[in-house]
Amino acid sequence: MMLVYLEGCWCEGERCWEEDRIALLQLKPFLNSTYYLQDWVEGDEKSDCCQWKRVECNSTTGKVIKLWLSYVRKVELGDQWYLNTSLFSPFQELQWLDLSWNGISGWVQSKGLQKLPRLEVLDLGGNFLNNSIFSSLSGLTSLKTLNLYRNRLNGTVIVQDLQKLSRLEVLDLSGNFLDNSILSSLAGLTSLKTLHLFHNRLNGTVIVQGVESLRNLAELDLSGNQIGKFVFPKALCYSHWGHSHPLKKLDLSYSNFRRGTMTAQELKNLTNVEDLILDYSSLHITILQSFGAFTSLKRLSMKNCKLSGILHNQGVPNFKNLKSLFMDGTALNISFFQIIKPMASLEILSLASCGLTGTLPNQGLCKLKQLKELYMNNNELRGTLPWCLANLTSLQGEFPNWLLENNTKLETLLLVNNSLSGPFQLPIHPHQHLTNLDISVNSFYGHIPMEIGPKLPRLISLNISRNAFNGSIPSSIGDMNSLESLDFSDSYFSGEIPEKLAMGCFSLRLLALSNNSLEDLGFNFFTGNLPNWIDRLSLLRYLILANNNLEGELPLQLCELDQLRIMDLSHNNFTGFILPCLNMSERYNKGYDAATLTSGFLDQVPAYSPLPAFAYSQIGPPSIEEETIDFTTKNRTYSYSGRILMYMSGIDLSSNKLIGEIPHQIGNLTMLHSLNFSHNNLTGPIPSEISNLKVN
């Protein structure tokens, strides 16, 4: 007989390694904000640490490979925390460690992190670390991403401390106090691909020395500094081997250029840049002439700039590869359309809030044969648009159905917040490419055409809210099989919700029909029961039906919507009991729980700090997470949009006629951020399980 003893073994399908569970429990006492770590339970040997929040294990070995420990320590004013890094030594397979926003001032046992041979991502942003941090990280030879934004780094960095990070690909030093010498200090990081130096103390004439040796650098962010002039070495354009330098994206936003201008001479060598960002800068309009040498330039953003000088259209290059031009918030006059005439490759043109007045000229826009997206909202244009845009009437006129007729490749049409009026008109023939249509915040009126479904069959997002439409919702909406977002709120619609909506719109994620009349008792004229077929909308995330005349009992089918995040049925006439089986989605990123997501959330983030990943908003055509949803908490209405919307969840059944007790099962919805059952006819005690919720 053979006896085999395997100490510390792990078998696939079983719980985490015991040594990892013990190490996590030893770490927990040092993290005094334990709201996020409630399932890190001591004394329960059956508790699987691989299932704990903020922890991820390798699916094959069962070893801990990722730890998200941001915001796990309450930081008091003047508080300094020196972290004992030896606590991480047991995690020999650790690849990802996030310690951001914990008020860390330095290390105890600084070699603890250097004993993590597989660590590739380290996030130390939002702490109180100084320049000594670099020497303590020099042993992390496997490190590929290092975030040190919003710390107390200042002055000059010792070059030798950085040279050892030979595999580093992403370095974020934003929001510190580093000076011009930082660029030369980074010369040895030959694997670096992305460098962020946003909001430091680079000033005056900045010689971008050392960057030419970063032969893999593709993205450089120098925005938000006090730079008066850039001197780019010629080697930035051509490497030592005669090949083009790979720099593709350059961000010079928020720069304070000398005398309020930046000359073309200062940028002439950046011929390989594809994405150039100059937002919130003071520039001379003639800088556009220098961009003609940028043969690779595909995206140019000059939002909210202060332009000076006069540029004649004869001096403008053709920008033969430019696909996207963003000038939102930059004061322009109507002659700018002559300047863009040579930009024949443009697919996206955004001129929102540019102070454009008068009538659009016949030249300019007509040359943009490849144009797919045109944004000109929040201007004061009048008269008629050029014939090339299908004789579109004034932005103070009717719906531009001719724009759809003559631009059959148009994918996105946004006419938000103008003075358009009249009925909603459809093209004569079906438009097969339009995916996003937003005509909200105008004065359109009348019925929605019954044939809208077959005429706009490819729509993904349809927003006609805040107009004066009336009548019923056309059942042909159900023919839009790709529809994900439907917003008919704040108009005068009436009648019932068509069942065909559930038969065809099986991808629908947002359904907003609230506040459809604003007169007298106002609100909306939708009537009838909440339909039993609601469960067929199985992907529904946001159900907004507040302020209607809906009645009857809440259908059990609501419990089948397992992806639902926000449900607002307030201010209706619903009767019966609160459903105990409501199942709000808990499908959140494992690394973030987003405990407080009110409108004050962004105000709490320090200035110039990179927001947590879930707070970023994408640039591009509207998606389901780009919609804005209003939700009321404690008599205050907050608007949620962008990716932050993915982390909001709530139930509002207030101001109905519901009876009975509050089901104790509601306490199981632990990820709920907002709960409102007020102004009903509920009876009985408040169940103790409600204390499990962390609602606002």
N, C-alpha and C positions, 0 to 999 in steps of 0.2 A: 504493500500500500504506500502511495506517495502523498504527502501532505504539502500543499502549496499555500503559502501565506503571502498575499499581495497587499502590502500596506498602502493605504491611501489610493486604492484603485477606484476608477470611475467607469461605469458601464453605460453605453448609450441608452437613453431612455430613462435613466435614473436621475436623482437630483444632483446639485452641484457638489464640487469637491468640499469636503469638510474643512480643509485648511483655508480655502477661500472664504467660506462662511464665517469662520472664526476671525479671519483678518478683517472682514467687513464690519463685524460687530465690535472689534477693537478700535476701528476707525470712527464709528458712529458717535461716541461721547465727545469727540472734538468738534462735531458739527452741531452747533446749538440750535439751528433752525431745522427741526426734525419733521416738519410738516410733510416734506416730500419723502421721508424715509420711514413712514409709519409701519411698513411691512418688513423692515429690518428687525425681526423679532428674535430676541434672545430667549433661550430655554425651550424653544420649539424645534426639536431635532428634525421634524418632518418638513420644516419650512425650507423650500427650495430657493436658494439665493439667486439662481439664474432667472427666477420669475420676479425678483424684487425690482421695484422701480429704480431707475437710474443705473441699472446693471445689465450688461449683456454678456452672454457666454458663447464660446465656440460651440456650434451645434454638434460637432464631432467629438471634441475632447472634453467638453464640459467646463473648461477653464475660463475664468473671467478675462475678457479681452477689451471691454469698454466700460468706463465709469464716467457718468455725467454728474458732476458734483458742483454745478454752478448754483449760486444763491442758496447754499445750504448752511450759511452762517450769518447770524444777525450781526451787523456791523454798527456799533455805537460810535458816537462822535469821539475822536481821539483814541479809539480802540486800535491796538496793534496786535496782530496775530502772527506768530512765527510757527510755521507748520513743521511738524516732525515728519520729514519725508520718508523716514525709515518705515513708517506705517504702510507704505506702498510696496516695500520690498517683496512681500510674499507673492505679489501678482506678477510672476515672471513671464506670463504670456500677454500681459497688458499691451494693447496697441493704441488705445485712445484714452486720453485723460483730460477732462474738462474741470478746471478749478476756478473758473472765472467768477468775478463779482462776489468775492468772499472776504475782502479786506486783508489779504495776505501781505505782510510787510517783509517777510524773508523766511529763511529756512532754519530749522534745527535738524542736525544730521543731514546736511545738504547732499551727501553722497547717496541718499536713499533713491532719488530719481535716477541716478546714473547706473543703478543696478537693475534697470528695466531695459533689457537688451532689445526688445521688440517694439518699443514705444515709437510710433510714427506721427501721432497727432497730440500736441500739448497746447491747451488753451489756458493762459494765465491772464487774460484780459480783465480790466476793471478791478485791479488790485492796487497795492501801494509799493510795488517793487521798484528798486533802483538799479543802477548800472551793474551792481555786483551779481545780478541774476545771471549774466552771460557766462561768467566763469563756472557757476554751479551747473550749467546746462551743457558745458563743452563735451561731456562724456556721452551724450545722447547721440551716438553716431548713426542711429537708424532714423532719427527724426526727419520727417518730411514737411510737417506743418507746424509752425510756431506762432501763436497769437499772443502779443504783449501790448495790445492796444489799451489806452486809458490807464497807464501806470505813471510812475515818477521817473522815467528815464530822462536824462538830460545831458546836454553838452556833447562830449565826444565819447565814443564807444571804443574800448580797447580792441584793436583789430584781431589780436591773437585769439581772443575768446570766441570770435565768430568763425574763424577759419576752419575749426574742427567740425563744424556742422556741414560736412561736405555733401550730404544728401538732401539738404533742405531745399524744398521746392516752393513753399509758400511762407512768407514772413510778413506779419502785420504789426507795425510799430506805430499805428495811428494814435493821435490824441496824447502825445507825450511832449517833451521839451527838447528834442534833439535839434542840433544845428546843422549847418551845411556840410560838416565833415562826415556825416553819417554815410553819404554816398560812397566816398572812398573807402570807408571801413568795411563795406560789403563786397569789395572787389573779389575776394576769394570764394564767394558762394557761387561757384560756377554751375550748380544744378538749379539755381533759383529761377522760377518761372513767374511768380507773382510777388510784387513788392508794394505794400501799402504804407505810405508816409503821410497820410492825410492829417492835417491840423497838428503840425509841429512848429518849430521855430526856424525853419529855413527862411532866409531873408536876403534882400539885396540881389546881387548878381550870383546866381547859382550855377556853378560849373558842374555839369553832370559827369564828373570824372569818376571812373571806376565802373560805371554802368556798362561801358563798352566791353569789359571783360566778362560780363554776365551773358554769355553767349546763348543761354536758353531763356532769357527774360522775355516774356510775352506780354505782361501786364504791369504797368507802372502808374501808381497813383501819387501825385505830388500836390494834390488839391488842398485848399484851405491854409496856405502858408503866406508869408509876407514877401513874396518873390517879386523883384522888380525886373529881372531879366534872366533869361536862360541862355546858357552857352552849351550846346550839344556838340561833343566831339564828332568828327567825321566818321570815326570808327563805329559810332552807333548805327550808322547806316550800312557800313561794310565791315565785316569781321576780319580778323587777321588772316583768314583763309580766302578772302575775296568773295565770300558768299554774303547774301543779305542777312542783316541782323533780324532776329525773329520778333522784335517788339511789334505787337499788334494793337494793343490798347493803351492809350495815354490819357490820363485824367488830370487836367490842370484847372479844375473848377475852383471857384471862390478865391482866385488869385488876385492880388493887389498889384497889378503891373505898373511899372514906373510911368508916371505922367498919365496914368489911366489908359495906356495903350500897350499892345504887344505887337511888335513889328513882324513882318513876314520873314525877315532875315534870321530871326531867332529860331525859326522852326523849319528852315529850308532843308535840313538833312534828314527829316523824319519821313522819308519817302515810302516806308513799308508799313506805316500805321494804317490799320483798317478802321479803328474806332477811336475817334477823338472827341473828348468831352471838355467843354470850356464854359460850363454853366456858371452863372453868377459872377462873371468876370467883366472887367472893363476893357474893351477892345476897340481898335480902329477898324472900320468896316472894310478897309482895304486888305485886311488879313485874308479875306476870301480869295484874293488873287494868289497868295502864296500856296494855297491848298491845291492849286492846279498841278503842282509837282507831286502831289500825293496820289500816285497812280493806283494805289491799292485801297484808298479810302472808300469805305462802304457806309459808315455811319458817322454823322456829324451832329453833335448836340451843343447848341448855344442858347439854352433856356435862361431866361431872366438876366440877360447880359445888358450892359450899358454900352451901346455903340456910339461911336463918334465918327465924324468925317462923312464924305460923300463918295459913293462908288458908282461909276458909270458902267452900264451893262456891257460896254465893249471890253472891259478889262476882266471879265469873269471867265474863268476856264470852263470847260465843258463837263468836268467831273464825270467822266465816262463810266466809272464804277460805283458812284454814290447811289446807295439804295434808300437811305433814311436820312431825313433832315428834320431836326427838332429845334424850333425857334420860339416855343411857348413862353409868353411873358416878356419877350424882348420887344421893345417899342419899334415898330416898323411903319413905313408908309406904303401906299398902294403901289409905288414904283418897284417894290421888292419883287413883284411878279415878273418884271422884266429881267431882273437879275437871275432868277431861277430858270429862265427859259432854256439855257444850254444844258440843264441837268436832266437830260432825256432818260436816264436810267432810273430816276427816282420811282420808288414803289410806295414809300410812306412820306407824307409831308404833313407836319404838325405846326400850325400857326395859331393855336388857341391863345386868346387873351393878349393879342399883340397890338391892340389899339387900332386895328385896321378900320378905316372909314371910307365911304364913297362907293363907287361902282367898280367891280372887277374889270380889268382890261381884257380885250379879246386875245391878246398875246400872253404868253407865259404858261398858264395852265394847259393850254391847248397842245403844247409841245410835249407834255408829260404823258407819253403814250403807255408807259408801263405802270402808271399810278394805280395802286390798289387801295390805299387808305389815305383819306384826306380829313384833317381835323382843322376846323376854322370856327369852333364855338367861342362864345363870349367876345365877339367883335361887333362892329356896327356897320356891317356891309348892307348895301341897299341896291336897288335897281335889279337888273337881270344878270345872270351868269352867262359866260360865253357859250356859243352854240355847241362847242366841242363837249360841253358838259350837258348836252341835251336841252339847251335853252331853259335851264333851271331858273325859276323865278326868284325874286328877291328873298333874302333871308328874313324879310319881314312879310313874305308872301305865303304861298301854299306849299304843300308837301312836294318835294322834288322827285316825282315818279319818273320823269324823263332821265334823271341821272341814272336810274337803274336800267332804263331802256337802252341807253347808248353805251353804258359801261358794263358790259356783260361779264368782265373779269373781276369786278369790284367785290371784295370780300368783307369789308367793314365799312359801315356808314354810321357815323356818330354826328348827330345834330343837336346835341344836348344844350339846353339853356340858351335858346335863341328866342326870337319873336315870331316863329312860324305859326301859321294858323290855317284854318280850312280843314276839309276832310282828308282822311288818310287814303291816298290813291296808290294802286298797285300797277306794276308794269303790265303791258299787254301780254307778253310772253313770260313763262316761268323763268326766274333768275336762278341759275344753277350753281352760282359761286358765292352768293351772299351768305355769310355765316353769322355776322353780328350786326344787329340793327338796334340803335338806341336813339329814340326821338323824344326822350323824356324832357320835362320842364319846358314845355312850349304851350301853345294855345290851340292845338288841334281839337276838332270837335266832330260830332257825328258818329255813325256806327263803324265798326271795323268791318271791312268787306268780308263777306262769307267765304270767298274763295282764297283767303290769305294763305291757307295751308298749301294747296297745289301751286300757288304762284311763288312762294318763298320756301321751297321744300327742304333746303339745306341749312336753315337757321339753327344755330346752337344757342344763341342768346337773343331774346326779344324783350326790350324794355320800352314801353309806351306810357310809363307812369307820369303822374303830375300833368295831365292834360285835361281836356273837357269831354272826353269820349263818353258815349252812353250806349244803351242797348245791351245786348247779351254777348257773351263770349262765343265766337264762331266755333262750331264743332270741328271745323276743318283744321283747327290748331292741332288736332290729333294726327294729322297727316305729316307733321314735322317730326320724323322719327329720330332726328339727331338732337332735338331740343333739350337743353340742360337747364336753362334759366328762363323763367317767364314772370315778368313783373307788370301787372296791370293795376297797380295800386294808385290811389289818389286821383280817381276820375269819377264817373257817374254810372258805372256799369250796374246792371241789375239782372235778376233771373237766377237760374241755377248753374252750377258748374257742370259743363258737359261731360258725360261719361266717356266719350270718345277720347278725351284727354288721357285717360288711363290706358286705353287700348293701343294708342300709337306712340305716345311720348314716354316710352319705357326708360329713357335716359334722364328724365326730369329730376333735377336735384334741388331747384329753388322754385317754389310756387308762392308768389306774393300777390294777394288780391285785396289787401286791406285799404281802408280809408277811401272808398270810392265816391264819396260825396261830401262836400265841405259846407253844405248849406243847412241852416237851421239846426235840427238835431244832428244833421250832417252824417258823416260816415258813409255807409255804403248800402246799396240796395240788394245785395245778394241774399237770397232767401232759401228756405228748405233745410234739409238735414245735411250734415256732413256725410258725404256718400260712402256707402259700404265698400265701394270699389277702391277706396283710397290706398289699400294695401298693394294694389297693382303697381303703384309708383314706388317700386321697391328700392330705388336708389335715392329717394327723397331725403334731403338733409335739412332743408329749411321750409317750414310750413307756416306761412304768415297769412292768417285770415281774420285778423282783428277788426273790430268795428264794422260788423255786418249784422244782418238779421237772421243768422243761422240759428237753428233750434233743434230740439230733440236730444236724445242721449248721445254721448260720445261713442262711436262705433268701436267694437273690440278690434277691428282691423287696424286701428292706430298702433296697437301693440306689435304688429308685424313689421312696422317700419324700423328695422334695427339699425339703420344708418342715420336716423333723425338726430339732429343736433339742437335745433331751435324750433320750438312749437309755440306759436302765439295765437290763441283762440279767444283772447280777451274781448270784452265788450260785445258779446253776442247774447243769445237767449238759450244757451244749452242747459239742459236739465239732467236729472239722474245723478249717478255717483261718479266720483273720480276713479278712473281705471287703475287697479292695483298692478296691472301688468305692463305699464308704460316702460319702454326700454330705450332710453336715450343712449346714443352711441358713445362708447368710451375708446374709440379708435384714434388715440392721440399718439404723437411721437413719444417714444419711450423716454427720451431725454428731457422733455419739458412738460410740465403740468399746467403752467400758466394760471396761477391761482387767482390773480387779479387782472381782469381784462376790461375794465371800464374805460371811459374816455380819458381818465386821468393816468392811465398806464404809461402812455408815451411821455407824459410830462415828468414821470418819475425817472426816466432814463437820462443820465447826465449828458450835457451838451457835447456834441461831436463824438459821442460813443456809438460804436457799431451796435445795432439792436440785435437781440437774440434772433436766431435763424427764423423763428416763426413770425417775426414782426416785419420782415421784409415784404415789399410788394413788387410784383413782376411788372416789367415794361412790355407792352404789346397788346394785342387784341384782348378784349375782356374775356375772362374765364369765370367759372362759377365763384371762385374765391376773390375775383375782382369786383363783384357786386357789393353794394352797400346795403346793409340790413339794419333797420332801426329796431331796438329792443328796449323795453322800459323796465327799469329796476329802481325800486324805492321812489316812485313818482318822477323819476328822471329818465329821459330817453337818451340812449347812447347809440351811436352809429358804429357799426363794425364792418370792416372791409379788408381786402387783401388777405394774406395768409393768416393774420391774427384771427380772422373769422373762423378758421379751422379749429381754433382752440377755445371758442366760446360755445357754451351749451346752456340752454335754459328752457323752462316751461312757464307759460303765463296763461292761466285759466281764470283770471280775475274778472269781476263784473259780469258774471253769468248767474244762473239760477241752480247751481249744483247743490246737492244735499248730501247728508250722511257724514261719516267720519273720514278723516285723512288716512288713506291706507298706509300701514306701517312699512309696506314694501318700497314706498318712496325713498325711505332712508337708504336703500341699496344703490341709489343713483349717485354714487360718491363723487363722480366727476362733474356733477351739476354745478354751474356757477351762479345761476339765478333761478328762483322759484317764487311764484306769486299766485296764491289761491284766495286773495282778499276779495271782499264784496261778493260773497256767495251766501248760501244758507247752510253752511257746514255746522255740524254739531260734534260733541264729544271732545275728549282730550287730544292734545297734540302728541302723537306717538313719540316715544323716547328715541326711536331710530332716526328721527330727523336730526339729532345731534351728530350723526355721521356725515352730514352734508357740510360743505365749506362754501355755502352760497353767500352771495352779497345781500 
